[in-house]
Amino acid sequence: MNFNLNNLPAREKKPRENGLTMVMDKGLSLNQAKNLISSSSDQIDLIKLGFGTSIVTPNLVEKIDLYQKQNIKVFFGGTLFESFIARNSFNEYTELIKKFNIKTVEISDGCIDLDHNVKCNFISKLSKSCTVLSEVGSKDEEVELTSQKWIELLNRELNAGSWKVITESRESGNIGLFKNDHKVKSNLIQNIINNVPKDSILWEAPKKIQQVWFIKSLGPNVNLGNISPDEVISLECLRLGLRADTFFDFL
C-alpha cells in the first residue's frame, strides 16, 4: 500500500490460501497482460486463460511466463479441458500442460456430460502433479442442481484432490448460484457453506452486486473468481471497505 490507514481488514500477502482473486483473461495481448501486471499483480492470485482462448492467443508462452514470474497461478479454462475429453484425448491434455509448464489445472464438466466418478478420477490423477481447481455446475441455464447435489459434488471433488472447488456462474454471472438478474440465491449459498469448508470454495462472481454480497456475507477474505482485468483494484477496495458499498462493514 502507498500509505497507512488504520483499521483496514487484514489481507495476507501472496502466496495466500484465502482471500483469493481469480482473474479471467479472455485473450489479452501481451502488452495488455504487462499492463495488468503493472497495475494489479499484488492483488491477483490466479489467472484463467478463459475457455478455449489459449489455442488462438498470440505469444502464449511469453504470457504464461509473465504471469508465473509474478507468483500467479495461471491455468487453461475448463472448457479447453472438456474439449480434449470430448475427443478422448486426456493423455494429449496432460502433454499439453507439460509443454507449456502449466502447474495449475481446471477440471470441469459444464459443457459435456461426464460421469462424476470419471471426473473425480481425472482430479485424482492430475492432483499428483498439479494444483487442481475443479468446477461444479453446468453452463446450461436450464440445468438446476439441488442444494444437496451441490454439496455432494463439491465435497466429493475436494476429497478426490481438488485444492479449491469453483462454483460455475459463467462470465455472464447469471446461472448456477445466481438468478437471471445476477442476484444471488442466498438460501442455496447458505446451505452450501453450512456443509462444505467455505475456505475451499472459489465463488465465480463477475458482477459487482455479487462481489459485494459475498464480501458482506463471508468477509473480506472470501475467494472470488471470474474477475475482469479492469476490476481487480476495484474489487480490492471492496474487500478493504474503501468503496461506498462496503464502507461501513469493516470500520
Summary of the structure (lengths in Angstrom):
residues: 251
radius of gyration: 17.5
end to end distance: 18.1
largest distance: 55.0
contacts: 789
relative contact order: 0.14
helix: 43%
strand: 15%
